[in-house]
Amino acid sequence: MNFLKKLFGGGKSGGSETENRVRETLEGLIEKGGFDLEFDISSSTDEKGEPQITVELRGADEEILKEKEGEMIESLQLFLKRVLQHHFPEDRTNVVIDSNGYREESSQALIELAEKLKGIALEKGKPVYFRALSPKDRKVIHQYLAGDQRVKSRSIGEGLFKKVKIYPVKGQGAADDAGADAE
């Protein structure tokens, strides 16, 4: 069946050039890596109206993708983005890879931890810190906390992975002390 997909393109959306490039690259990676995985590709637009290709991976080896906080999913996604940038430098198509709802589970776990830390910051009236996170994970935290006017958050540190500082707005915590920095 893989042979027929290569010959006739396969896929649900007819296959744009970028979609076909993603499909060919993934097929090669799966074959060379000896993974027991299949995938579906779909095209849409993201919240900014930019084109987006979504890849859903499934199969016997999907647990490998989720190990170490989804490093393999992130790596594949970055690799595919770079492949598209190389072959289509003017194209701004985003690539999102997921496997069995992993991204949603990961975001929900971050939100639950942010809620817990927010409670501690408000209770003690002092800042609390989230471990170093990737930019996409920090974005989830900052967007979630932006909905609560009692706390603020900011990224702290250098480089790609930074800590997130969560602190009560003056007058919102148990104590209005100097530990709660204002921006």
N, C-alpha and C positions, 0 to 999 in steps of 0.2 A: 504494500500500500504506500509506503514511503516513496518508492520508485515512481508511482503514479502521481503523487503530490509534486515531486520534482519535475516531472514531465509537463503536467497540466496546471500547476500552480496551487491547486487545493485552496482551502480557506474560505471564509464566509463572505468577505467583502469585495471580492473581485481582484484584489491585489494591486495596490499602487506600487510604484518603484520602491518607496521606502519600506512598505510592508513586505514586499518580496525580499528585500535585502535583509530585513530582520529575520524572516523565515529561513532563508538560506544560511545565515550566520548561526542561528540557533540549531538548525539541523546538523550543521558541521560540528558545533560544540558538543552537542549531545552524543553524536556518533563517535567523535574523537575521544571524548571523556568516558565513554562506555556507560553512560547514564541510562537508566530505565525510566525515561520521561517522555511525555507527549505534551503538546501545547496547542492552545487556540489563540489566534491573533484577531483583534478587532481594532477598528479605527474610530475615533470620535474627536471631540474638541474638549479641552480642559476648561476650568472655570474662567480663564482669561481669554477664551476663544481661540487658543492656539491648537494646532493639530496634535493629536496624541495617539500613540499605538499602545494598546494594552495587551500584555501577554499573560495568559493563565497557564501555569505549569502544573502537571499532575502526573502521578505514576508512583511506582514502587520506591523511587529514590527521592521523593519530595521532602522527606525528613532531613536529608542532607542539606537541602536548600535553607532550612529554617534554623539549623544549628548555629551556635555562637551569635545569637540575636540577628539572624537572617543575613549574615555576611555574604553567603553565596548569592542570594537574591540581589543584594545591593551590588555585588561585583558584576553579575551578569547584566544588570540594568545599566551600570556605568559603561561596561564594555560595549553594549549595543548602542548607547548614546554616542560613544566615540566613533563607532563604525559608521553611523549615520552622518556624523559631523564630517568625517573623512570623505565619504562618498558623495554627500550632498551638502556642501559647505553653506549654501544659501538657505537651506531648509531649516526650520526651527521646530521640527517635530519632536515632541517629548516621548519618552519610552517609560512605561510603568510595567514592572513585572510583579506578579503575585502568585501565590500558591495556596489554594484551599483557605482563603480568607486570612492569611498570615498578617497582611498589612493592617487590616481592621483590628485584629487581636492585639497587635503590637501597639497601635495607637490607643486602644482602650486601656491597656495596661499602663501606658505612660500617663493617661488622664487620671486613672485611679491613684497612682502614686503622687501626681501633682495635687490632687484633692487632699490627700493625706498630709502632704507637706504644707499645703496652704493652711490647713487646720492647725498644725503645729505653730506656724508663723503667727497666726492670729491669736492663738492661745497664749503663747509666750511673749508676743509683741516684739519678736526678734527675727532677723532674717534666717532662712534655712537654705541649704544648698543642695541642688540636684547633682548627681555625678556627671562627669563629662559626657556630652551627647553630640551626635552628628547634627549638622544643620537642619535636616528634615525633622529629626526628633525634637530639637529645640523649637522649631516652628509650631509643632503640635502643642507643646507646653505653653508657649507664649500666646497662641491663639485661644487656647482654653482659658487661661488665667485672665486674659483681656476682658472676658465677660463678667468678672467680679471686680467691682470698684473698690473693694476693701484691700486688695493686694496689687502689687506690681511685680514684674519680673524683668530680669535683664541677664544677658549672656556675659560671663566673666571668663577671661583668659585669652590666650593667644592660640593661633593656629585653627585648624578645622574643627577639632573637638573642644568644646568649651563647657564649663559648668553653667548651670542656671541658678541665679539667686532669686529667691522668692521672699518678698518682704511686705509687711503690712504698711498701708498708707498711714501717715501720721494720724494718731487719734483712733485707729481702728483695732489695734492689738490690745492685749491685756495691759501693757505698759507702753506709754509713749516715750520711749527712750532714744538715746543717740544711736543705738544699733540699727534702727530702721532708717536707712539712707533715703534721701529724696533724690530724684533724678535731676 
